[in-house]
């Protein structure tokens, strides 16, 4: 039986990084407002655990995105499929990522995709040419996390 999973990415500004990756991947930012309101009303969390981002309540230091076609819990907004969770950590990025995302363009669309990602705040690091394997770009998201665009 396959297991459920999510990829967790450390950040310094979880909501902003979630916005970047949601736009980059065509994903949806999860909206936990209803769950947060229930938890607040029941006294299970205090106001200090909550913040607001783009008119939505969210858990302080956390934000998640999900694939728009995947199932999700109507109450919590939590995706049940392809999902990325961003969590704030006190330390900044110190080295090369050991795990990264690869984003694939449509045939002939690499340059347009790279420029679109730059418009969202990504940075080109270097172009890689691998003969028959093609070429791609190594890029960084707004917090310096590496990813590839092919």
N, CA, C and O atoms as a GROMACS GRO file, in nm:
protein
  600
    1UNK      N    1   0.084  -0.117   0.000
    1UNK     CA    2   0.000   0.000   0.000
    1UNK      C    3   0.089   0.125   0.000
    1UNK      O    4   0.182   0.135   0.080
    2UNK      N    5   0.060   0.218  -0.089
    2UNK     CA    6   0.136   0.342  -0.095
    2UNK      C    7   0.104   0.429   0.026
    2UNK      O    8  -0.009   0.430   0.075
    3UNK      N    9   0.204   0.502   0.072
    3UNK     CA   10   0.188   0.589   0.188
    3UNK      C   11   0.159   0.732   0.145
    3UNK      O   12   0.200   0.774   0.036
    4UNK      N   13   0.089   0.805   0.229
    4UNK     CA   14   0.068   0.947   0.205
    4UNK      C   15   0.196   1.021   0.246
    4UNK      O   16   0.268   0.976   0.335
    5UNK      N   17   0.223   1.132   0.181
    5UNK     CA   18   0.342   1.209   0.213
    5UNK      C   19   0.322   1.355   0.176
    5UNK      O   20   0.228   1.390   0.104
    6UNK      N   21   0.409   1.440   0.227
    6UNK     CA   22   0.419   1.579   0.184
    6UNK      C   23   0.566   1.614   0.189
    6UNK      O   24   0.641   1.558   0.269
    7UNK      N   25   0.608   1.705   0.106
    7UNK     CA   26   0.744   1.753   0.110
    7UNK      C   27   0.746   1.878   0.196
    7UNK      O   28   0.671   1.972   0.170
    8UNK      N   29   0.830   1.880   0.300
    8UNK     CA   30   0.839   1.993   0.391
    8UNK      C   31   0.965   2.072   0.357
    8UNK      O   32   1.074   2.015   0.344
    9UNK      N   33   0.949   2.204   0.342
    9UNK     CA   34   1.060   2.290   0.304
    9UNK      C   35   1.077   2.396   0.413
    9UNK      O   36   0.984   2.470   0.444
   10UNK      N   37   1.198   2.402   0.470
   10UNK     CA   38   1.228   2.504   0.570
   10UNK      C   39   1.234   2.640   0.502
   10UNK      O   40   1.274   2.652   0.386
   11UNK      N   41   1.192   2.743   0.576
   11UNK     CA   42   1.185   2.877   0.518
   11UNK      C   43   1.204   2.982   0.626
   11UNK      O   44   1.211   2.951   0.745
   12UNK      N   45   1.213   3.107   0.581
   12UNK     CA   46   1.214   3.219   0.675
   12UNK      C   47   1.085   3.299   0.666
   12UNK      O   48   1.056   3.381   0.753
   13UNK      N   49   1.006   3.275   0.560
   13UNK     CA   50   0.877   3.341   0.542
   13UNK      C   51   0.785   3.244   0.468
   13UNK      O   52   0.768   3.252   0.346
   14UNK      N   53   0.727   3.151   0.543
   14UNK     CA   54   0.648   3.043   0.485
   14UNK      C   55   0.536   3.092   0.392
   14UNK      O   56   0.524   3.039   0.282
   15UNK      N   57   0.455   3.189   0.431
   15UNK     CA   58   0.348   3.232   0.340
   15UNK      C   59   0.400   3.288   0.207
   15UNK      O   60   0.343   3.259   0.102
   16UNK      N   61   0.507   3.366   0.212
   16UNK     CA   62   0.562   3.423   0.087
   16UNK      C   63   0.621   3.314  -0.001
   16UNK      O   64   0.603   3.317  -0.123
   17UNK      N   65   0.690   3.218   0.058
   17UNK     CA   66   0.748   3.110  -0.022
   17UNK      C   67   0.638   3.020  -0.078
   17UNK      O   68   0.650   2.972  -0.191
   18UNK      N   69   0.531   2.999  -0.002
   18UNK     CA   70   0.417   2.922  -0.053
   18UNK      C   71   0.354   2.994  -0.172
   18UNK      O   72   0.318   2.930  -0.271
   19UNK      N   73   0.342   3.126  -0.163
   19UNK     CA   74   0.288   3.202  -0.276
   19UNK      C   75   0.374   3.184  -0.400
   19UNK      O   76   0.322   3.161  -0.510
   20UNK      N   77   0.507   3.192  -0.384
   20UNK     CA   78   0.598   3.174  -0.497
   20UNK      C   79   0.577   3.037  -0.562
   20UNK      O   80   0.555   3.027  -0.682
   21UNK      N   81   0.585   2.932  -0.480
   21UNK     CA   82   0.577   2.797  -0.535
   21UNK      C   83   0.438   2.765  -0.590
   21UNK      O   84   0.427   2.691  -0.688
   22UNK      N   85   0.333   2.818  -0.531
   22UNK     CA   86   0.199   2.798  -0.586
   22UNK      C   87   0.191   2.857  -0.726
   22UNK      O   88   0.138   2.794  -0.817
   23UNK      N   89   0.244   2.977  -0.743
   23UNK     CA   90   0.244   3.039  -0.876
   23UNK      C   91   0.335   2.963  -0.972
   23UNK      O   92   0.299   2.942  -1.088
   24UNK      N   93   0.452   2.923  -0.925
   24UNK     CA   94   0.549   2.853  -1.010
   24UNK      C   95   0.494   2.720  -1.062
   24UNK      O   96   0.519   2.682  -1.177
   25UNK      N   97   0.420   2.649  -0.977
   25UNK     CA   98   0.372   2.515  -1.012
   25UNK      C   99   0.226   2.511  -1.058
   25UNK      O  100   0.179   2.407  -1.104
   26UNK      N  101   0.156   2.622  -1.045
   26UNK     CA  102   0.013   2.621  -1.076
   26UNK      C  103  -0.067   2.550  -0.968
   26UNK      O  104  -0.173   2.493  -0.996
   27UNK      N  105  -0.017   2.551  -0.844
   27UNK     CA  106  -0.083   2.489  -0.731
   27UNK      C  107  -0.173   2.591  -0.660
   27UNK      O  108  -0.174   2.709  -0.696
   28UNK      N  109  -0.247   2.545  -0.561
   28UNK     CA  110  -0.332   2.631  -0.480
   28UNK      C  111  -0.274   2.642  -0.339
   28UNK      O  112  -0.231   2.542  -0.281
   29UNK      N  113  -0.275   2.762  -0.285
   29UNK     CA  114  -0.236   2.780  -0.145
   29UNK      C  115  -0.351   2.729  -0.060
   29UNK      O  116  -0.467   2.767  -0.080
   30UNK      N  117  -0.319   2.642   0.035
   30UNK     CA  118  -0.424   2.589   0.122
   30UNK      C  119  -0.479   2.699   0.211
   30UNK      O  120  -0.407   2.790   0.253
   31UNK      N  121  -0.608   2.690   0.240
   31UNK     CA  122  -0.675   2.789   0.325
   31UNK      C  123  -0.726   2.719   0.451
   31UNK      O  124  -0.833   2.657   0.448
   32UNK      N  125  -0.651   2.727   0.562
   32UNK     CA  126  -0.693   2.662   0.686
   32UNK      C  127  -0.783   2.749   0.774
   32UNK      O  128  -0.799   2.720   0.893
   33UNK      N  129  -0.842   2.855   0.718
   33UNK     CA  130  -0.920   2.949   0.798
   33UNK      C  131  -1.029   2.880   0.880
   33UNK      O  132  -1.041   2.905   0.999
   34UNK      N  133  -1.108   2.794   0.819
   34UNK     CA  134  -1.218   2.727   0.891
   34UNK      C  135  -1.165   2.642   1.006
   34UNK      O  136  -1.223   2.644   1.115
   35UNK      N  137  -1.057   2.569   0.985
   35UNK     CA  138  -0.999   2.488   1.091
   35UNK      C  139  -0.948   2.576   1.204
   35UNK      O  140  -0.970   2.547   1.322
   36UNK      N  141  -0.879   2.684   1.169
   36UNK     CA  142  -0.825   2.774   1.270
   36UNK      C  143  -0.937   2.835   1.353
   36UNK      O  144  -0.925   2.844   1.475
   37UNK      N  145  -1.044   2.878   1.288
   37UNK     CA  146  -1.157   2.935   1.362
   37UNK      C  147  -1.218   2.833   1.458
   37UNK      O  148  -1.255   2.868   1.570
   38UNK      N  149  -1.228   2.706   1.415
   38UNK     CA  150  -1.279   2.602   1.505
   38UNK      C  151  -1.186   2.582   1.624
   38UNK      O  152  -1.232   2.571   1.738
   39UNK      N  153  -1.056   2.576   1.599
   39UNK     CA  154  -0.959   2.555   1.706
   39UNK      C  155  -0.956   2.672   1.804
   39UNK      O  156  -0.945   2.652   1.924
   40UNK      N  157  -0.966   2.794   1.752
   40UNK     CA  158  -0.972   2.912   1.838
   40UNK      C  159  -1.098   2.910   1.925
   40UNK      O  160  -1.092   2.935   2.045
   41UNK      N  161  -1.212   2.882   1.862
   41UNK     CA  162  -1.340   2.882   1.934
   41UNK      C  163  -1.343   2.776   2.044
   41UNK      O  164  -1.403   2.796   2.149
   42UNK      N  165  -1.277   2.663   2.019
   42UNK     CA  166  -1.274   2.555   2.118
   42UNK      C  167  -1.166   2.576   2.224
   42UNK      O  168  -1.157   2.501   2.320
   43UNK      N  169  -1.083   2.680   2.206
   43UNK     CA  170  -0.976   2.706   2.302
   43UNK      C  171  -0.856   2.614   2.287
   43UNK      O  172  -0.773   2.607   2.378
   44UNK      N  173  -0.845   2.544   2.173
   44UNK     CA  174  -0.732   2.452   2.153
   44UNK      C  175  -0.605   2.524   2.111
   44UNK      O  176  -0.495   2.472   2.129
   45UNK      N  177  -0.620   2.643   2.056
   45UNK     CA  178  -0.504   2.727   2.024
   45UNK      C  179  -0.538   2.870   2.064
   45UNK      O  180  -0.654   2.908   2.076
   46UNK      N  181  -0.433   2.950   2.083
   46UNK     CA  182  -0.452   3.090   2.115
   46UNK      C  183  -0.422   3.177   1.994
   46UNK      O  184  -0.368   3.130   1.894
   47UNK      N  185  -0.458   3.303   2.004
   47UNK     CA  186  -0.436   3.398   1.894
   47UNK      C  187  -0.289   3.407   1.854
   47UNK      O  188  -0.259   3.436   1.739
   48UNK      N  189  -0.198   3.382   1.948
   48UNK     CA  190  -0.054   3.390   1.917
   48UNK      C  191  -0.011   3.285   1.815
   48UNK      O  192   0.095   3.300   1.753
   49UNK      N  193  -0.089   3.180   1.796
   49UNK     CA  194  -0.056   3.074   1.701
   49UNK      C  195  -0.105   3.106   1.560
   49UNK      O  196  -0.082   3.029   1.467
   50UNK      N  197  -0.171   3.220   1.545
   50UNK     CA  198  -0.238   3.252   1.419
   50UNK      C  199  -0.187   3.385   1.364
   50UNK      O  200  -0.153   3.476   1.439
   51UNK      N  201  -0.180   3.394   1.234
   51UNK     CA  202  -0.151   3.519   1.166
   51UNK      C  203  -0.243   3.527   1.045
   51UNK      O  204  -0.319   3.434   1.017
   52UNK      N  205  -0.235   3.637   0.974
   52UNK     CA  206  -0.317   3.653   0.854
   52UNK      C  207  -0.226   3.681   0.736
   52UNK      O  208  -0.128   3.755   0.748
   53UNK      N  209  -0.259   3.621   0.624
   53UNK     CA  210  -0.183   3.643   0.501
   53UNK      C  211  -0.282   3.647   0.385
   53UNK      O  212  -0.358   3.553   0.363
   54UNK      N  213  -0.280   3.757   0.313
   54UNK     CA  214  -0.369   3.776   0.197
   54UNK      C  215  -0.516   3.752   0.231
   54UNK      O  216  -0.590   3.690   0.155
   55UNK      N  217  -0.557   3.803   0.348
   55UNK     CA  218  -0.696   3.796   0.389
   55UNK      C  219  -0.740   3.662   0.445
   55UNK      O  220  -0.859   3.642   0.471
   56UNK      N  221  -0.647   3.570   0.466
   56UNK     CA  222  -0.680   3.439   0.521
   56UNK      C  223  -0.606   3.418   0.652
   56UNK      O  224  -0.494   3.464   0.671
   57UNK      N  225  -0.671   3.348   0.743
   57UNK     CA  226  -0.603   3.308   0.865
   57UNK      C  227  -0.513   3.190   0.831
   57UNK      O  228  -0.547   3.103   0.751
   58UNK      N  229  -0.397   3.189   0.894
   58UNK     CA  230  -0.304   3.079   0.875
   58UNK      C  231  -0.227   3.055   1.004
   58UNK      O  232  -0.217   3.144   1.088
   59UNK      N  233  -0.173   2.936   1.019
   59UNK     CA  234  -0.093   2.905   1.136
   59UNK      C  235   0.040   2.981   1.125
   59UNK      O  236   0.106   2.975   1.022
   60UNK      N  237   0.076   3.051   1.230
   60UNK     CA  238   0.201   3.129   1.230
   60UNK      C  239   0.320   3.038   1.198
   60UNK      O  240   0.340   2.936   1.263
   61UNK      N  241   0.397   3.077   1.096
   61UNK     CA  242   0.517   3.002   1.061
   61UNK      C  243   0.495   2.886   0.967
   61UNK      O  244   0.589   2.811   0.938
   62UNK      N  245   0.372   2.868   0.918
   62UNK     CA  246   0.342   2.756   0.829
   62UNK      C  247   0.254   2.801   0.713
   62UNK      O  248   0.172   2.891   0.728
   63UNK      N  249   0.273   2.738   0.599
   63UNK     CA  250   0.185   2.757   0.484
   63UNK      C  251   0.204   2.635   0.394
   63UNK      O  252   0.312   2.578   0.387
   64UNK      N  253   0.098   2.597   0.326
   64UNK     CA  254   0.107   2.479   0.239
   64UNK      C  255   0.037   2.507   0.106
   64UNK      O  256  -0.049   2.593   0.095
   65UNK      N  257   0.079   2.430   0.007
   65UNK     CA  258   0.017   2.436  -0.125
   65UNK      C  259  -0.016   2.295  -0.170
   65UNK      O  260   0.045   2.198  -0.125
   66UNK      N  261  -0.116   2.286  -0.258
   66UNK     CA  262  -0.157   2.153  -0.306
   66UNK      C  263  -0.193   2.161  -0.454
   66UNK      O  264  -0.226   2.268  -0.506
   67UNK      N  265  -0.185   2.047  -0.518
   67UNK     CA  266  -0.223   2.037  -0.659
   67UNK      C  267  -0.373   2.064  -0.670
   67UNK      O  268  -0.451   2.009  -0.593
   68UNK      N  269  -0.415   2.147  -0.765
   68UNK     CA  270  -0.557   2.185  -0.773
   68UNK      C  271  -0.652   2.071  -0.807
   68UNK      O  272  -0.773   2.083  -0.785
   69UNK      N  273  -0.601   1.962  -0.862
   69UNK     CA  274  -0.689   1.850  -0.900
   69UNK      C  275  -0.697   1.743  -0.792
   69UNK      O  276  -0.777   1.650  -0.804
   70UNK      N  277  -0.615   1.753  -0.687
   70UNK     CA  278  -0.613   1.651  -0.584
   70UNK      C  279  -0.723   1.675  -0.480
   70UNK      O  280  -0.768   1.788  -0.460
   71UNK      N  281  -0.764   1.569  -0.416
   71UNK     CA  282  -0.864   1.580  -0.310
   71UNK      C  283  -0.807   1.657  -0.193
   71UNK      O  284  -0.686   1.660  -0.171
   72UNK      N  285  -0.896   1.721  -0.117
   72UNK     CA  286  -0.854   1.791   0.004
   72UNK      C  287  -0.968   1.788   0.103
   72UNK      O  288  -1.084   1.773   0.067
   73UNK      N  289  -0.932   1.803   0.230
   73UNK     CA  290  -1.030   1.805   0.338
   73UNK      C  291  -1.100   1.941   0.337
   73UNK      O  292  -1.035   2.045   0.345
   74UNK      N  293  -1.231   1.940   0.327
   74UNK     CA  294  -1.309   2.063   0.317
   74UNK      C  295  -1.297   2.150   0.443
   74UNK      O  296  -1.301   2.273   0.433
   75UNK      N  297  -1.284   2.088   0.559
   75UNK     CA  298  -1.278   2.164   0.683
   75UNK      C  299  -1.141   2.227   0.705
   75UNK      O  300  -1.131   2.345   0.737
   76UNK      N  301  -1.036   2.148   0.688
   76UNK     CA  302  -0.902   2.197   0.718
   76UNK      C  303  -0.834   2.263   0.600
   76UNK      O  304  -0.741   2.342   0.617
   77UNK      N  305  -0.880   2.231   0.478
   77UNK     CA  306  -0.813   2.281   0.358
   77UNK      C  307  -0.690   2.202   0.322
   77UNK      O  308  -0.624   2.232   0.222
   78UNK      N  309  -0.656   2.100   0.401
   78UNK     CA  310  -0.534   2.022   0.380
   78UNK      C  311  -0.550   1.927   0.262
   78UNK      O  312  -0.646   1.851   0.254
   79UNK      N  313  -0.453   1.934   0.171
   79UNK     CA  314  -0.454   1.846   0.055
   79UNK      C  315  -0.426   1.703   0.092
   79UNK      O  316  -0.359   1.674   0.191
   80UNK      N  317  -0.479   1.612   0.011
   80UNK     CA  318  -0.460   1.468   0.034
   80UNK      C  319  -0.381   1.406  -0.079
   80UNK      O  320  -0.389   1.285  -0.103
   81UNK      N  321  -0.304   1.488  -0.149
   81UNK     CA  322  -0.225   1.438  -0.260
   81UNK      C  323  -0.093   1.511  -0.268
   81UNK      O  324  -0.022   1.524  -0.168
   82UNK      N  325  -0.062   1.559  -0.386
   82UNK     CA  326   0.065   1.630  -0.408
   82UNK      C  327   0.064   1.762  -0.332
   82UNK      O  328  -0.014   1.852  -0.360
   83UNK      N  329   0.154   1.770  -0.232
   83UNK     CA  330   0.147   1.880  -0.136
   83UNK      C  331   0.285   1.922  -0.090
   83UNK      O  332   0.372   1.837  -0.068
   84UNK      N  333   0.306   2.052  -0.074
   84UNK     CA  334   0.429   2.107  -0.018
   84UNK      C  335   0.392   2.189   0.105
   84UNK      O  336   0.300   2.271   0.101
   85UNK      N  337   0.464   2.166   0.215
   85UNK     CA  338   0.443   2.242   0.338
   85UNK      C  339   0.569   2.323   0.365
   85UNK      O  340   0.680   2.270   0.362
   86UNK      N  341   0.551   2.451   0.390
   86UNK     CA  342   0.662   2.540   0.422
   86UNK      C  343   0.654   2.572   0.570
   86UNK      O  344   0.547   2.607   0.622
   87UNK      N  345   0.768   2.560   0.638
   87UNK     CA  346   0.771   2.588   0.782
   87UNK      C  347   0.889   2.679   0.812
   87UNK      O  348   1.001   2.656   0.766
   88UNK      N  349   0.861   2.783   0.890
   88UNK     CA  350   0.966   2.875   0.928
   88UNK      C  351   1.060   2.810   1.029
   88UNK      O  352   1.016   2.742   1.122
   89UNK      N  353   1.189   2.832   1.009
   89UNK     CA  354   1.292   2.786   1.102
   89UNK      C  355   1.380   2.906   1.135
   89UNK      O  356   1.390   2.999   1.056
   90UNK      N  357   1.445   2.904   1.252
   90UNK     CA  358   1.523   3.022   1.292
   90UNK      C  359   1.652   3.041   1.213
   90UNK      O  360   1.697   3.154   1.195
   91UNK      N  361   1.711   2.933   1.166
   91UNK     CA  362   1.837   2.946   1.095
   91UNK      C  363   1.814   2.961   0.945
   91UNK      O  364   1.717   2.909   0.890
   92UNK      N  365   1.905   3.032   0.880
   92UNK     CA  366   1.897   3.049   0.735
   92UNK      C  367   1.959   2.931   0.663
   92UNK      O  368   2.021   2.844   0.725
   93UNK      N  369   1.942   2.928   0.534
   93UNK     CA  370   2.000   2.823   0.449
   93UNK      C  371   2.152   2.837   0.453
   93UNK      O  372   2.204   2.947   0.439
   94UNK      N  373   2.223   2.725   0.472
   94UNK     CA  374   2.368   2.732   0.485
   94UNK      C  375   2.444   2.655   0.378
   94UNK      O  376   2.566   2.673   0.366
   95UNK      N  377   2.380   2.571   0.302
   95UNK     CA  378   2.451   2.490   0.204
   95UNK      C  379   2.361   2.449   0.089
   95UNK      O  380   2.247   2.493   0.078
   96UNK      N  381   2.415   2.364   0.005
   96UNK     CA  382   2.343   2.315  -0.111
   96UNK      C  383   2.228   2.224  -0.067
   96UNK      O  384   2.242   2.145   0.026
   97UNK      N  385   2.116   2.237  -0.135
   97UNK     CA  386   2.003   2.147  -0.107
   97UNK      C  387   2.042   2.004  -0.142
   97UNK      O  388   2.110   1.980  -0.242
   98UNK      N  389   2.000   1.909  -0.059
   98UNK     CA  390   2.021   1.768  -0.089
   98UNK      C  391   1.898   1.708  -0.158
   98UNK      O  392   1.902   1.596  -0.207
   99UNK      N  393   1.791   1.784  -0.162
   99UNK     CA  394   1.666   1.744  -0.227
   99UNK      C  395   1.613   1.869  -0.294
   99UNK      O  396   1.613   1.977  -0.235
  100UNK      N  397   1.567   1.856  -0.419
  100UNK     CA  398   1.514   1.973  -0.487
  100UNK      C  399   1.405   1.933  -0.584
  100UNK      O  400   1.390   1.815  -0.618
  101UNK      N  401   1.330   2.030  -0.629
  101UNK     CA  402   1.225   2.009  -0.728
  101UNK      C  403   1.281   2.029  -0.867
  101UNK      O  404   1.370   2.113  -0.887
  102UNK      N  405   1.231   1.954  -0.963
  102UNK     CA  406   1.257   1.976  -1.105
  102UNK      C  407   1.124   2.018  -1.167
  102UNK      O  408   1.023   1.950  -1.150
  103UNK      N  409   1.125   2.128  -1.238
  103UNK     CA  410   1.006   2.175  -1.308
  103UNK      C  411   1.029   2.153  -1.456
  103UNK      O  412   1.133   2.192  -1.510
  104UNK      N  413   0.933   2.090  -1.523
  104UNK     CA  414   0.947   2.058  -1.665
  104UNK      C  415   0.859   2.148  -1.749
  104UNK      O  416   0.739   2.163  -1.723
  105UNK      N  417   0.919   2.208  -1.850
  105UNK     CA  418   0.843   2.294  -1.942
  105UNK      C  419   0.776   2.208  -2.048
  105UNK      O  420   0.809   2.090  -2.066
  106UNK      N  421   0.684   2.270  -2.119
  106UNK     CA  422   0.628   2.204  -2.236
  106UNK      C  423   0.734   2.208  -2.345
  106UNK      O  424   0.824   2.291  -2.339
  107UNK      N  425   0.726   2.120  -2.445
  107UNK     CA  426   0.827   2.121  -2.552
  107UNK      C  427   0.842   2.262  -2.612
  107UNK      O  428   0.743   2.325  -2.650
  108UNK      N  429   0.967   2.308  -2.619
  108UNK     CA  430   0.995   2.439  -2.675
  108UNK      C  431   0.964   2.555  -2.582
  108UNK      O  432   0.977   2.671  -2.623
  109UNK      N  433   0.925   2.528  -2.459
  109UNK     CA  434   0.882   2.635  -2.369
  109UNK      C  435   0.978   2.668  -2.256
  109UNK      O  436   0.941   2.740  -2.163
  110UNK      N  437   1.101   2.617  -2.263
  110UNK     CA  438   1.196   2.636  -2.153
  110UNK      C  439   1.224   2.784  -2.127
  110UNK      O  440   1.217   2.829  -2.013
  111UNK      N  441   1.256   2.860  -2.231
  111UNK     CA  442   1.291   3.001  -2.212
  111UNK      C  443   1.176   3.079  -2.151
  111UNK      O  444   1.196   3.161  -2.061
  112UNK      N  445   1.054   3.056  -2.200
  112UNK     CA  446   0.937   3.126  -2.147
  112UNK      C  447   0.914   3.091  -2.000
  112UNK      O  448   0.882   3.178  -1.919
  113UNK      N  449   0.932   2.963  -1.965
  113UNK     CA  450   0.913   2.920  -1.827
  113UNK      C  451   1.017   2.984  -1.735
  113UNK      O  452   0.983   3.032  -1.626
  114UNK      N  453   1.142   2.987  -1.778
  114UNK     CA  454   1.249   3.047  -1.697
  114UNK      C  455   1.221   3.195  -1.672
  114UNK      O  456   1.235   3.243  -1.560
  115UNK      N  457   1.182   3.267  -1.777
  115UNK     CA  458   1.151   3.409  -1.761
  115UNK      C  459   1.032   3.428  -1.668
  115UNK      O  460   1.032   3.519  -1.585
  116UNK      N  461   0.930   3.344  -1.682
  116UNK     CA  462   0.814   3.353  -1.593
  116UNK      C  463   0.850   3.330  -1.448
  116UNK      O  464   0.797   3.397  -1.360
  117UNK      N  465   0.941   3.235  -1.422
  117UNK     CA  466   0.986   3.209  -1.286
  117UNK      C  467   1.068   3.327  -1.232
  117UNK      O  468   1.058   3.361  -1.114
  118UNK      N  469   1.148   3.388  -1.319
  118UNK     CA  470   1.221   3.508  -1.277
  118UNK      C  471   1.124   3.620  -1.240
  118UNK      O  472   1.148   3.694  -1.144
  119UNK      N  473   1.017   3.633  -1.316
  119UNK     CA  474   0.916   3.736  -1.285
  119UNK      C  475   0.853   3.713  -1.148
  119UNK      O  476   0.808   3.808  -1.084
  120UNK      N  477   0.849   3.587  -1.104
  120UNK     CA  478   0.794   3.555  -0.972
  120UNK      C  479   0.895   3.576  -0.859
  120UNK      O  480   0.858   3.576  -0.742
  121UNK      N  481   1.023   3.593  -0.895
  121UNK     CA  482   1.125   3.615  -0.793
  121UNK      C  483   1.238   3.514  -0.792
  121UNK      O  484   1.326   3.522  -0.707
  122UNK      N  485   1.238   3.419  -0.886
  122UNK     CA  486   1.346   3.320  -0.894
  122UNK      C  487   1.469   3.384  -0.960
  122UNK      O  488   1.459   3.487  -1.026
  123UNK      N  489   1.582   3.321  -0.940
  123UNK     CA  490   1.709   3.367  -0.995
  123UNK      C  491   1.776   3.254  -1.071
  123UNK      O  492   1.780   3.141  -1.024
  124UNK      N  493   1.829   3.285  -1.190
  124UNK     CA  494   1.908   3.186  -1.264
  124UNK      C  495   2.045   3.173  -1.197
  124UNK      O  496   2.108   3.273  -1.160
  125UNK      N  497   2.089   3.048  -1.181
  125UNK     CA  498   2.222   3.023  -1.126
  125UNK      C  499   2.316   2.987  -1.240
  125UNK      O  500   2.420   3.050  -1.257
  126UNK      N  501   2.279   2.884  -1.316
  126UNK     CA  502   2.362   2.848  -1.431
  126UNK      C  503   2.285   2.755  -1.525
  126UNK      O  504   2.192   2.685  -1.484
  127UNK      N  505   2.326   2.758  -1.649
  127UNK     CA  506   2.269   2.670  -1.751
  127UNK      C  507   2.354   2.544  -1.757
  127UNK      O  508   2.477   2.551  -1.749
  128UNK      N  509   2.290   2.430  -1.771
  128UNK     CA  510   2.358   2.301  -1.777
  128UNK      C  511   2.328   2.239  -1.911
  128UNK      O  512   2.212   2.228  -1.950
  129UNK      N  513   2.432   2.197  -1.983
  129UNK     CA  514   2.416   2.128  -2.111
  129UNK      C  515   2.470   1.987  -2.094
  129UNK      O  516   2.587   1.968  -2.059
  130UNK      N  517   2.387   1.888  -2.120
  130UNK     CA  518   2.426   1.749  -2.100
  130UNK      C  519   2.411   1.668  -2.228
  130UNK      O  520   2.362   1.555  -2.223
  131UNK      N  521   2.450   1.720  -2.342
  131UNK     CA  522   2.446   1.646  -2.467
  131UNK      C  523   2.308   1.593  -2.496
  131UNK      O  524   2.212   1.669  -2.498
  132UNK      N  525   2.298   1.460  -2.519
  132UNK     CA  526   2.167   1.402  -2.555
  132UNK      C  527   2.062   1.417  -2.445
  132UNK      O  528   1.943   1.408  -2.472
  133UNK      N  529   2.107   1.439  -2.320
  133UNK     CA  530   2.012   1.456  -2.210
  133UNK      C  531   1.946   1.594  -2.215
  133UNK      O  532   1.854   1.622  -2.138
  134UNK      N  533   1.993   1.681  -2.303
  134UNK     CA  534   1.934   1.813  -2.318
  134UNK      C  535   2.001   1.916  -2.230
  134UNK      O  536   2.109   1.893  -2.176
  135UNK      N  537   1.936   2.028  -2.217
  135UNK     CA  538   1.989   2.132  -2.129
  135UNK      C  539   1.879   2.181  -2.036
  135UNK      O  540   1.760   2.166  -2.065
  136UNK      N  541   1.920   2.239  -1.925
  136UNK     CA  542   1.827   2.291  -1.828
  136UNK      C  543   1.894   2.402  -1.750
  136UNK      O  544   2.014   2.427  -1.765
  137UNK      N  545   1.817   2.467  -1.667
  137UNK     CA  546   1.867   2.574  -1.581
  137UNK      C  547   1.861   2.530  -1.437
  137UNK      O  548   1.764   2.469  -1.393
  138UNK      N  549   1.965   2.563  -1.362
  138UNK     CA  550   1.960   2.555  -1.217
  138UNK      C  551   1.920   2.694  -1.172
  138UNK      O  552   1.982   2.793  -1.211
  139UNK      N  553   1.816   2.701  -1.090
  139UNK     CA  554   1.764   2.829  -1.043
  139UNK      C  555   1.751   2.826  -0.892
  139UNK      O  556   1.767   2.720  -0.830
  140UNK      N  557   1.722   2.940  -0.833
  140UNK     CA  558   1.695   2.950  -0.690
  140UNK      C  559   1.563   3.021  -0.669
  140UNK      O  560   1.530   3.116  -0.740
  141UNK      N  561   1.487   2.974  -0.569
  141UNK     CA  562   1.364   3.043  -0.532
  141UNK      C  563   1.400   3.169  -0.452
  141UNK      O  564   1.518   3.192  -0.427
  142UNK      N  565   1.303   3.250  -0.412
  142UNK     CA  566   1.336   3.374  -0.341
  142UNK      C  567   1.416   3.357  -0.211
  142UNK      O  568   1.475   3.453  -0.163
  143UNK      N  569   1.417   3.237  -0.154
  143UNK     CA  570   1.495   3.214  -0.032
  143UNK      C  571   1.626   3.141  -0.059
  143UNK      O  572   1.696   3.102   0.035
  144UNK      N  573   1.660   3.121  -0.186
  144UNK     CA  574   1.787   3.059  -0.222
  144UNK      C  575   1.785   2.909  -0.236
  144UNK      O  576   1.891   2.849  -0.252
  145UNK      N  577   1.670   2.846  -0.230
  145UNK     CA  578   1.660   2.701  -0.250
  145UNK      C  579   1.675   2.670  -0.398
  145UNK      O  580   1.606   2.728  -0.482
  146UNK      N  581   1.765   2.577  -0.429
  146UNK     CA  582   1.790   2.541  -0.568
  146UNK      C  583   1.677   2.453  -0.624
  146UNK      O  584   1.617   2.373  -0.552
  147UNK      N  585   1.651   2.472  -0.751
  147UNK     CA  586   1.562   2.383  -0.825
  147UNK      C  587   1.605   2.384  -0.970
  147UNK      O  588   1.677   2.475  -1.013
  148UNK      N  589   1.563   2.285  -1.046
  148UNK     CA  590   1.600   2.276  -1.187
  148UNK      C  591   1.478   2.300  -1.276
  148UNK      O  592   1.366   2.264  -1.240
  149UNK      N  593   1.503   2.360  -1.390
  149UNK     CA  594   1.399   2.384  -1.488
  149UNK      C  595   1.447   2.324  -1.620
  149UNK      O  596   1.549   2.365  -1.674
  150UNK      N  597   1.372   2.227  -1.670
  150UNK     CA  598   1.414   2.156  -1.792
  150UNK      C  599   1.302   2.155  -1.894
  150UNK      O  600   1.318   2.100  -2.003
   0.00000   0.00000   0.00000
